Amino acid sequence: MDLLKWKQAVKQSLGRRESLSFASWQMDDDSIARLLHHAYGLKELDLFRVTQDRDIQVLYKWVMPRPPDLDSRSRWGRQVTDDGLYNVSLANCVSKLTSISLWGVTGITDSGVVQLMSKAISLQHLNIGATFITDESLLASAESCPCLKTIVLWSCRHVSENGLLVLVSKCWKLQSINVWGMRVPVDCFFTLLAI
């Protein structure tokens, strides 16, 4: 009986978290989705960051059937896929998220990002740098996330100036775009500044 009370307490604790990072963890789509369905108060979701949140290890042990690979430090080849983003988009917390980082999550495409963006209506900060997204993801972000203030597109080489123009013209609160390493002509940035 004590184990059931402990599991319930862990789920409640997870539900009160405002920030959750899966940085440096090799977790699969289903594991992330199951955790997020308990995190109803979540505002910041980070699928990659340099530091690792040790507190979640205890929570994970009691909520999930198998532990994550905590020794993995790879930035590339994350196990999150479009199916995982779809499952994440079904979590109740997604509409309240103000920050999402998918930096370096190379297993995702526009399909998953579009699904997630369509539900993340409160989003203010988006980091999708070092992924293979295209203009389609930017269009979805522009349509669904009018409160977007910052976006990191670092080394998103498949994004064109058309995607940037739509994003800037529809997201009036946008204050910062990181476009380092992109293949966009310099004169595009003068056009963006004029909007």
PyMOL commands that set and color helices and strands:
alter all, ss='L'
color gray80, all
select helices_A, chain A and resi 2-16+29-36+55-63+82-89+92-96+110-119+135-144+161-170+186-194
alter helices_A, ss='H'
color red, helices_A
select strands_A, chain A and resi 19-21+44-46+99-101+125-127+150-152+176-178
alter strands_A, ss='S'
color yellow, strands_A
deselect
rebuild
show_as cartoon
